[in-house]
């Protein structure tokens, strides 16, 4: 039996009866598979989740130069990319309390106004790698901007996190996703060139942890000019801190001053301080 135009335009309903915006079959498929991942993992604990089976994880660390603000991009085989928070992002790692989430990027731009229609995804907002998707406001006054990380058309935003922000922390890779982006066909492979694989990402996180541990030890064991040593947490702060350490000690005897310079210039502590470290 042939479907009538009214039947074809029947809205897709979410759980609870809320109408879901149309974003095309690919966007719906990716979002549906992401939302089903938790149920799949719960049903078969020994099996990989749906996300691990059908999506490839890519990571962008220190987005826009902000330490530890890492994003995770789940790339489906059909080119669809689901933007989520990485496990090391401060919102997840530090267990911050989310006050609110907003897709209002500026006075004249809101991701909620994104309208997608037709085979060619007409009306979809085009995003660059650094295009902001939403803003997360925490109870401690901190504000985090989540970026797209990939070029493409915005297919869908997750409005559920507006009403229930806690799922962003409880299920960041599934029901707590940020948005769905569709890259151009000719760019579907090149968009991952600036991203990290899961193994590379884990190595970055491990180095951060080791660096932070060494700095905390350095803070305990060393003093600077008779005062407790304050460990810098950013690259610029580290650079100025290194300069202070390398300054000649005028109050020391010449021989002692030479020994200080030799010890500090080549010490692993100084090399550590020259790296980029994040707040714990």
C-alpha positions in Angstrom: 0.0 0.0 0.0 1.4 3.4 -1.0 2.0 5.8 1.8 0.2 9.1 1.8 2.1 12.4 2.1 0.7 12.8 5.7 2.0 9.3 6.6 5.5 10.1 5.2 5.6 13.3 7.3 4.6 11.6 10.5 7.0 12.9 13.2 9.5 10.7 14.9 8.7 10.5 18.6 11.2 10.0 21.4 10.6 8.3 24.7 8.0 10.2 26.6 6.2 11.4 23.4 8.5 14.4 22.6 8.8 15.1 18.9 12.3 14.8 17.5 13.6 17.1 14.8 14.2 15.5 11.5 17.9 15.1 10.6 17.9 12.5 7.8 18.3 8.7 8.0 22.0 8.8 8.6 21.8 11.2 11.5 18.9 9.2 13.1 20.8 5.9 12.6 23.9 7.2 14.3 22.0 8.8 17.1 19.9 5.7 17.6 22.9 3.4 17.8 24.6 5.7 20.3 21.5 5.8 22.5 21.3 2.0 22.3 24.9 1.4 23.3 24.2 1.5 27.0 21.5 -1.1 26.8 23.7 -3.4 24.6 26.6 -3.2 27.1 24.2 -3.9 30.0 22.7 -6.9 28.3 26.1 -8.4 27.3 28.7 -7.4 29.9 31.4 -9.5 28.2 30.9 -8.1 24.8 32.1 -4.7 23.4 29.5 -2.0 23.4 27.8 -0.9 20.3 29.9 2.3 20.3 33.1 0.2 20.2 31.8 -2.1 17.5 30.4 0.4 15.1 32.3 3.7 15.9 35.9 4.7 15.8 37.1 6.9 18.6 39.1 10.0 17.8 40.3 12.6 20.2 41.2 16.3 20.2 43.2 17.3 23.2 43.6 20.8 24.7 41.0 22.3 22.4 41.8 25.9 21.5 44.8 25.7 23.7 42.8 25.2 26.9 44.6 22.6 29.1 42.7 19.3 29.6 39.6 20.4 27.7 39.6 17.2 25.5 36.9 16.2 23.1 36.0 12.7 21.8 34.7 12.2 18.2 32.9 9.0 17.5 33.1 8.3 13.7 30.6 5.9 12.2 31.2 4.0 9.0 28.7 6.1 7.2 30.8 9.3 7.8 28.6 10.6 10.7 30.6 12.0 13.6 29.1 12.2 17.1 30.8 14.8 19.3 31.2 13.9 23.0 33.4 14.8 25.9 36.6 12.8 26.5 37.0 11.1 29.9 39.8 13.5 30.8 37.7 16.7 30.4 37.4 18.6 33.7 33.6 18.3 33.6 33.9 14.5 33.8 37.3 14.0 35.6 36.7 16.5 38.4 33.1 15.6 38.9 31.9 19.2 38.6 28.3 20.0 39.1 26.7 21.2 35.9 24.5 24.3 36.5 23.2 24.6 32.9 24.0 23.9 29.2 23.3 26.3 26.4 23.3 25.9 22.6 23.0 29.7 22.3 26.5 30.5 20.9 26.0 34.2 20.4 23.2 36.8 20.3 22.4 35.9 16.6 23.4 32.2 16.6 21.7 29.2 18.3 22.4 25.6 17.4 18.8 24.9 18.3 17.7 26.8 15.3 19.4 24.3 13.0 16.9 23.0 10.4 17.8 20.1 8.2 15.7 19.0 5.2 16.0 16.9 2.1 18.6 14.6 0.6 21.2 17.3 0.4 20.7 18.5 4.0 19.5 21.9 3.1 19.4 24.4 5.9 22.0 22.7 8.0 24.5 25.0 9.7 28.1 24.5 8.4 30.7 24.0 11.1 34.5 24.5 11.1 36.9 22.5 13.4 36.8 25.3 16.0 33.1 26.2 15.7 31.4 26.2 19.1 28.5 23.8 19.7 27.4 24.6 23.2 28.5 26.1 26.5 28.6 24.2 29.8 28.2 26.3 33.0 29.3 24.7 36.3 28.3 25.6 39.8 31.9 26.7 40.7 31.7 29.5 38.1 33.7 27.7 35.4 32.5 27.8 31.8 33.5 25.4 29.1 32.9 25.8 25.4 32.5 22.5 23.4 33.8 22.7 19.8 32.9 20.7 16.8 36.5 19.5 16.1 35.5 18.4 12.6 34.3 20.2 9.5 30.8 19.4 8.3 27.1 20.1 8.5 25.3 20.0 11.8 22.7 17.3 11.7 21.4 17.2 15.2 22.0 18.5 18.8 21.1 16.6 21.9 18.3 18.6 23.5 18.0 16.0 26.3 21.1 17.3 28.1 19.4 20.7 28.4 16.7 19.2 30.6 18.8 16.6 32.3 22.5 17.7 32.4 23.6 14.8 34.6 23.4 12.4 31.6 26.3 14.3 30.1 28.5 13.0 33.0 26.8 9.7 33.5 26.7 8.5 29.9 29.0 10.9 27.9 29.6 8.5 25.0 26.0 7.5 24.6 22.9 9.4 25.7 25.0 12.4 26.9 26.4 13.2 23.4 26.7 16.8 22.3 25.9 16.9 18.6 25.9 14.9 15.4 28.0 16.3 12.4 28.1 15.1 8.8 31.5 15.8 7.1 31.7 16.3 3.4 32.2 13.2 1.4 35.5 14.3 0.0 36.7 15.2 3.5 35.5 12.2 5.3 39.0 10.7 5.5 41.1 13.9 5.9 39.1 15.2 8.9 40.9 12.8 11.2 44.4 14.0 10.2 44.5 16.4 13.1 43.0 14.0 15.6 44.5 11.4 17.9 43.8 7.7 18.0 42.7 6.2 21.3 46.2 4.8 21.9 47.8 8.2 21.3 45.2 9.9 23.5 45.9 7.4 26.4 49.7 8.2 26.0 49.0 11.9 26.3 46.8 11.4 29.4 49.5 9.1 31.0 52.2 11.8 30.4 50.0 14.4 32.0 49.5 12.2 35.1 53.2 11.4 35.4 54.1 15.1 35.0 51.6 16.2 37.6 52.9 13.6 40.0 56.5 14.7 39.5 55.5 18.4 40.0 53.7 17.6 43.3 56.8 15.8 44.5 58.9 18.8 43.4 56.6 21.1 45.3 57.1 19.1 48.4 60.8 18.5 48.2 62.1 21.9 47.0 61.9 25.5 48.1 62.5 28.7 46.2 64.3 31.5 48.0 63.2 30.2 51.3 59.5 30.1 50.3 57.4 27.0 49.5 57.6 26.3 45.8 54.4 27.1 43.9 54.0 24.8 40.9 52.8 26.5 37.7 49.9 24.9 35.9 50.1 26.5 32.5 52.8 26.7 29.8 53.3 30.4 30.2 53.5 30.2 33.9 56.0 27.4 33.6 58.2 29.5 31.3 58.4 32.4 33.8 58.9 29.9 36.7 61.9 28.4 34.9 63.4 31.8 34.4 63.2 32.4 38.1 64.8 29.1 38.9 67.7 29.9 36.5 68.4 33.3 37.9 71.9 33.5 39.6 71.8 33.3 43.3 73.6 36.5 44.4 73.5 35.6 48.1 75.6 32.4 47.4 79.3 32.2 47.1 80.7 32.0 43.6 81.4 28.2 43.8 78.0 27.5 45.3 76.3 29.7 42.6 78.0 27.7 39.9 76.9 24.4 41.5 73.3 25.8 41.6 73.3 26.7 37.9 74.8 23.4 36.9 72.3 21.5 39.0 69.2 23.4 37.9 69.9 23.8 34.2 70.2 20.1 33.4 67.9 18.7 36.1 64.9 16.7 35.2 62.8 19.1 37.3 63.6 22.0 35.0 62.8 19.9 31.9 59.5 18.9 33.5 58.6 22.6 34.1 59.1 23.3 30.4 56.1 21.1 29.5 52.4 21.9 29.6 50.5 20.7 32.6 46.9 20.9 33.5 45.1 21.6 36.7 44.3 18.6 38.8 
